[in-house]
Structure formats: structure tokens, C-alpha cells
Amino acid sequence: MTTLNAYAGNYELEFERPLTALERQINDLEHQHLKPAHAMGGTASGAPSGDTSAGASGAGGASGGVDFRSDIRSLRQSHTAMLKKIYAQLTPWNTVQVGRHPGRPQTIDYIHAFVKDFAELHGDRHQGDDKAIITGFGRIGPHKCLVIGHHKGKDTKEKIAANFGCAHPEGYRKALRTMKLAEKYKLPIVTLIDTPGAYPGIAAEERGQAEAIAVNLREMSRLKTPIVSVVIGEGGSGGALGIGVADRLAMLQYAWFSVISPEGCAAILWKTANPETNAAAAENLKLTANDNLKLGTIDGMIDEPLGGAHRNPAAAADYLEKYLIQTLRELKRFKVENLVNKRYERLRKIGELGEG
């Protein structure tokens, strides 16, 4: 039996606590519904075994257990209604928390879901192989393409190896090396962005972190092949932009994309990062998908299943796959020269202001 909160393990978002309590009720009733009557100490209602009238309305569950189906159905309806209400009223800070949910699908999950014949490529041919960025060739629908994405890791060991999705310079150089291969073989590029930012350590700076990102920005702006980028979780600062210069840039509904994280912004503006200042920073940064769409920094928003991608990874993967197939089909219709010119025009329009 699949329970409602199987997606999350023990992780709980603060604003979802009423939902979590309801989910526990539903899960308990489902287990009781499947429990044999003799294991419950008699008849369905707990009346003495000789009294058949007491269990008449509740009998009929699986294996002779109590039939809680109507109660479960009612609670599920309440759960759906509550879920819709909560997610219709998410604050920007709530959205950041959803984008960081540990159960949220990562690049590797989407690769497993819909990238066929994926062949991973390793190393930047200068320093090493950064685990924070995955690159490789594969097929999305009918399109052969290069897939690049941030990798945060699933368990503690993976997360440490991948620096929690914060890439070193060699990660961005690996990405660019494989992009040049895609350009050479006239294959489109798909990048999946999910990082709080580039790795800020001294060693990364010594190896040219800023230079590696800057070179990627320049080279991606003029690559002669279609590029589609999607922010699938977190889109933090230059760490996101290092693989995010594209012909089409989209965001999943509950992802965030900003020049700095809310905590970083709060620490600068208010000299301290706490729940209040983090929420204020998230509000002012305009980092949600809706905000970015209004500002023109992205080209589209991809819907997520009700309650976020972490509640239904399969549906989230289906939505993302459809968007990528359709967008790649559209971009392939352009001549390469026109594509690069349109990409330049798109980038020049970002932040454009006009008077009266």
C-alpha cells in the first residue's frame, strides 16, 4: 500500500503541518481497513462477538476487517481541498522551501524518467570530474541531445561528494566542453538548473570560479545549436547562470530563480538571517516563477502536480518531458544563424526599461 506521505519520509514543511496530521489519520485508517477482524479483538466495532448488529454497518473491509472506505474517501477529499488552499496561498519564502524539499526530483531522477540511452561524460580535461554537474548524451522523445544538470545528491555521502549541488570551476568547464561537442555534432542542449549557487570555497576561487562561469556565459550566448534551460528547484546566482544562457529559459512552478539566496540577501540588508528577514528578502527578490515571468527573465512556467513535484515525481517528469520535446521541436525549425541572433536579442531585452 502506498501512503500519502511516502514521498517525504520524515521531512515536514512548517506550513504543511495541518496536511501532515491529516495524512497520518488517512494512513492509520488505511492500515485499520486492511487489518483482519480477529486481529482487532472481535467484531468490526469492538462489540462482543455475539452481538452481530454492532458490526453490521462497518463490516466488509479487506480480509474481514473494518470498512473505513467512506471515512478514508471523506478525509482524502478534505486533504485535497486543504492542499489546494495552502498551495494557492504560498508566500515566496514558502516557495523557496518547496524548491528545496529533499524529496523533490533532481536532475538524475528526470534523466532516469525520460532520457533514453543516456551516456554520461566525465571530466573537464584540466582539473577533474565535478560530481555537482552531470553531463551526457541521450534522447528526449525523438530528439537526440546533450543533457547537463546540477546534482545535489540523494544521501549524505552523495551530497558531500557533490557539495550539495554547488559546482566547482571544473564542473562548469566540463559542461562547456560537452556543449562544444554538442555544437560540433549539431545536437541541441538541455540544461536542468538546481543549485543554491556556485561553490564559494577558497580552492574554487583559486582555480578560477568566476572566470569559468564568465566564459560559459560568453560561449553559451553564441553556441550554434539550440539550448533549452529549466530551473527545476533552486536557481541561485552565477551558479545557475553558468549553465543557464539559453534560447528558452523556463521554471517549474515551485522553483526559485534569483541573483542571491534569501538568506544571503537578508544577511547583507539586515545583518542577520532569521525566518522574518528571510521571508522579507524572498518577497523583495521577486524570485518565484510567476515573478520572473512578469519581469521577463524567463520565457515560461511549467506546471507541477498539486502540492509540488515531490508529491508526484512521475507526473512532474511527464510535464517537463512534454515541455522539452515541444520546445526542442520549435527551436529546431530555426536556421542556426537566426537562432543565435534571436538568442542575442532575447538576452539584450532582459532588464530593459522605457519611459512614458
N, C-alpha and C positions, 0 to 999 in steps of 0.2 A: 504494500500500500504506500502511495506517495503522499506525504503530509504537506500541508500548506507551507510550512516554513523550512522545508528541506533545502531550499536554495541558500539559506543564510547561516546554517549551523547555529552557533550561539551568539552571533553578531546581531546587535539590535540598535537601530537608529532611534534617537530620543523621541523624535516627533512621531514615530510609528508605534510607540508603546501601547496605545489602545488597540491597534491592529494585532500586535503580538499576543495580547491577552485573549483576544477573540480567536486567534489561530490555535492557541493552546486548548481552548474549550472545544473547538471543532475536532482537533486531533484526539482529544480524550474521548469524545463521543464516538468517533470512528473506531477507536480501539474497543470501546464497550460494545458497539454494534456487532463487531466480529467475534466477540467473546462468547463461547458456548454457555448456555443457561446454567448447566450444572456447576460451571466454574464460578458462577455468581451466587451460589448458595441457595438455589431453588428456582422459583418462577421468575419471570421477567421483572416483575415489580418488587420482588423481595418478599412477597406474601408467603404464608405457609404453603407447603407443597400440595396440600389437599384442597386449597382454595383456587379453583380454575378461573373464577370470574375476575380476579385481580389482574391477571396477566393477559386477559383477552384483548385489550387494546394495544398492548405493547409487544406481543409475541410476533414471530415471523421473521426475525433477523437471521443473519447467516448462521448456520450450524445450530439453529435453535436458540440463538441469543436474542437480546432485546433489539427491537426495531426502532432505531433512533433516526431513521431516514428523514422524516418530516422536520425534526429538530435540526438536523445537520443542514438540510436544504434552507431552512429559515436563517440559520446562522451564516451560511455562505452568502446568502443574499445581503445580509447586514454587513458582512465583510466587504463585499464588492462595493456597496454603497459608501461605506466608510473610506475605502481605498480611493474611490473616485473623488470624494470630497477632500481628502488630505492632499492628493497629488494635483488637484485643481488649485490649491492654495499654497503651493510650495514657495518659500522665500528663496532668494538667490543663495543664501547660506545653506538651506536645506538641499538645494540642487547640487551644491559642491559636495555635500555629504553623500548624496546618492551616487554622484560620479566617482566617488572614492570607495564605494561599497566593496568589501573583499570578495563578495560573490558575483560581482559584475564581470561579464565576459571580457577577456583580454584578447590581444592580437592572436595568440596561439589558439584560442578557442574558436575564433572566426575562421582561422586557417583550416582547422580540423573540420569545421562545419561545412564550408563550401568551396575551399580551394583544392581542386583536384590535382593529383600528380605533383604535389609541392616538393621542390628540391631546394633545400636550404644551402645558402652560400655563406662562407665564413671569412673573417679577417679583412684587414684594410691594407695589407702588404707593407705596412710601416711599423706598427706597434704590436697589434694583437687582435683578438676577436672579442669585441664587447658584447656581453650577454644581454645588455639592456636594449639592443636593437636586433631584430630578426629580419633577415632578407632572404629572398629566394624566388625562383620562377615557378609558376603554376598556371592553372586555368580557372577562371571565374566564369561560369556559364560557358559560352562559346569563345571567350576571349583568353588567349594566351597573354600573360602579363608578368611583370615583376611586382612582388608584394613586399613592402617594407613596413615594419611596425615596432613600436616600443613594447618591451616585455618587462613586466613588473615582477613576475614570479608568483608561484602558487603557494608554496610552503616557505618556511623560514630560510631553509638552505638556498632555495632558488631566489628568494627576494634579496638575500645578502649578495649572491653572485651577480645579480642584475642591478644592484644598487637601487632597488625599489623603482626601477624604470627611469633612473636618471643616468643618461648616457655620457660616456667619456668622449674625447675627440675621436678616438679610433672608431667609435660607433657611427659617428657622422661621416667619417671618411670611408668606412665600409659601405654605408648607404650610398654615398656618391659614386664609389667605384662600381657598384652594381647598377646604379642608374645609367652610368656611361655604357655599360654592357647592354642594357635595355634599349638605349638610343641606337647603339650600333646594329642591333638586330631588329630595330623598328617595332619594338614591343611597348605597349602602354605601361604606365607605372601607377600602382595603387599604394598609398601610404595610410596607415592607421595610427593616429596620434593618441598617446595615452601616457603622459608624463607630467609630474609636478614641476619639472624644469631640468635643465642640463646639470650634470654633477658639478658641484661647486668646490670640490677639493683642490688643494694646492697642486697635487700631481697633475690633475686635469688641466689646470691653468698653465702649468709649466710645459705641457705637451701641446698647448695651443687651442684651448677650448673655443675661445671667441673667434679665432681665425678659422677654425674648422666649420663653425656654424655660418660665418660670413661667406666663406667660399661656397657652401651649399646653397645659400640664398642666391648668390650670383649665378651659379651654374644651373640651378633648377629653373631660374627665370628664363633661360634660353635653351633648355634641352629641346631637341627636335623630336619630341614624342609626346603623346597625351599624358597628362598627370591628373589623377584624382586623389584628393586627400579627405579623410574623415576623422574628426575628433570623436573617439569612441568613449572616452572617460574624462581624463584631465588633459587640458591643453595649456600648459604653463610656460609662458615666456619664450626665450630663444630656444629652449629645449624642444618646444613644439614646432617653432618655425623652421628649425634645422631640417625637417622633412616635410614642411607644410606649404611650400610655394607651389601652387598648382593652377591648372585651368579651371577646376571646380573644387571648392572647399566647402564641406558640409559638416554638420554636427549631429550627433544623436541627441534626442530630445532632452535628456537629463545630463548631458556632458557640460563641461565649462571650458571657456577659452579666454585667456586674459594675459596681459603683459606681466603680471605678477600674481602670486597666490594671495588670497585674502589675509593669511597670517603675515606674509611679508609686507603687504600694504599697511596692515594695522600696526606692525612694529615700527614702521617708518613714520606714519602720521600721528599715532597716539602713543608711541614709545612702549607699547605693551600689546601683546596679542592675547586676548581672552574672548570668551563667547560673544560678549557685547561688541567689542571692536572688530572681531572677525566678521560678524553679521553686518555691521555698518560698512566695512570695507567691501564685502561681497556685493552689497546693494549699490555702492557707488562705482564699482569697477565695471558694471554692466556686462557681466561675464556669461550669462545664460545664453542658450541657443536663440531664444526669442530676441534678446537684446542685441546679439551680434547680427542677427538677420536684419533688424531695423537699422542698425548702424552701417550695414553693407560690408562688414568684414568677412562674412561668409555668404555662400550662394544658395544654401538650402538647409533645411532641417529634416532629419529622418525620424519618423515616429518610433516610439518604443512601446512595448506591451504595457498594459495597465500596471502601474506600480513599479516600473523600471525594468531594464534588461535583466537584472539579477533575478527577477521573479520568473522569467520565461526566456532563457537564453536561446532556445531554438527559434522562437518567434522573432527575437531581436536579430538573429543571424539571417533569417529569411528576409526581413525588411532591408537589412544592409546589403545583402546579396542582390536583391532586385534593384536597389538604387545604383549599385556599382555597374551591373550589367547594362542598365538603361543609359547611364551617363557615359560609359565607355563606347557604347554604340553611337551616341550623339557626337562625341569628340572625334571618333574615327572618320567621320564624314568630312572633316576639315582638311585642307591641304596643310602640310607641315608649316610652311611659311606663314600662312594665315593664322594658324594655331598659336605660334609664338608671338605674332603681333597682337592677337586678341588677349593673350596672357599678359603682355606688357600693358595694354590698355586697362585691363582689369586691375592690375596692381597699382597703376597710377591714380585710379579713381578712389582708392581707399583713403578715407580721411579728407576727401575733397570738400571744400567749403565754398559757399557762394553768398552773395549779398543781394537782397531785395529782389 
